[in-house]
Amino acid sequence: MADRPSSRREGVGIVRHYSLLTHETSFREDVLAGLAQPQKAIPPKYFYDARGSELFERICELPEYYPTRTELAIMERHVDEMVDLLGPDTQLVEFGSGAGVKTRLLVDRLEPSLYVPIDISESALHEACRRLALLFPWLNISAVLADFARPVRLPEFVGIPMRRKVVYFPGSTVGNFTPEEALEFLARVRELVGPGGMLLIGVDLKKDKRVLDAAYDDAQGVTAEFNLNLLHRINRELGGDFQVKRFRHKAFYDEARGRIEMHLESLYSQFVHVAGQRFEFRPGETIHTEISCKYGVQEFQALAARARFHAEKVWTDPANLFAVHGMMAV
């Protein structure tokens, strides 16, 4: 596709911020509720404080961690086809802060009428908007502070011409949901974009267990540090007294369920206090911190079809490690 002339590049964009966070999204309440379960668990969205975000950037550069560089290579090779599929004058909604190379590549080629990043981290959201506004001074940005794992009703953005709503969801973050949760999430996306709207979504593919185990338990221990940082955050923000060295990172691919599981495993019998409450840990007991479901191409298309998305196009890498799906709401 040839470069297209654009008047937007000469204009001046506007950056607005909205907060839709509610009492339900409390870090404190989610941690206390999660630690009280028979299988202790904390949602993975809480990995990403400042230190966690820094560690995740390091993970993305590890030789074992293929998803980021593989998805980026797909985007670089096929972005013009993606833009042709999505069409002009779009409202581009991204679940995530979106200041990375993949987002910049898509925004540069698509030139959306409006860009709407949604993130639960206020600091990450503001920093992403700042960086994008510097790179694309013509871009209209309406940043929304919200938890996209829950239903989100966006404000009506008036005064900007728009033909179609597009949701961009890179990074295979959809894998952090169980298939049932993913179906509910996709149904909410379908409602958001409306008939004829589009979804551009990155999905990690099923592959050899050895490749997946290494990707989530790297030789340098960066992923372990990332996982354990959640305990440091609880200590700092919720008055916890976790002795972090008494826990270890545990990650493995469950082939029967088609998913990675990440846990923090207690090495000893111990008591831990968080926000004034006491929790007991047995040796070997874990806090379940993340899943990452993997899908075959047809398997994911079938799941999305149940949420009323029609598979229009799919792009993969030569080794079939990762897929980017282009889908239309019907």
Secondary structure, DSSP 8 states (H G I E B T S, - for coil): ------SGGGS---EEEEE---GGG-HHHHHHHHHTSSS-B--GGGG-SHHHHHHHHHHTTSTT--HHHHHHHHHHHHHHHHHHHH-SSEEEEEEB---SHHHHHHHHHH--SEEEEEES-HHHHHHHHHHHHHH-TT--EEEEE--TTS--------SS--SEEEEEE-TTGGGGS-HHHHHHHHHHHHHHH-TT-EEEEEEEB---HHHHHHHTS-TT-HHHHHHHHHHHHHHHHH-----GGGEEEEEEEETTTTEEEEEEEESS-EEEEETTEEEEE-TT-EEEEEEEE-B-HHHHHHHHHHTTEEEEEEEE-TT--EEEEEEEE-
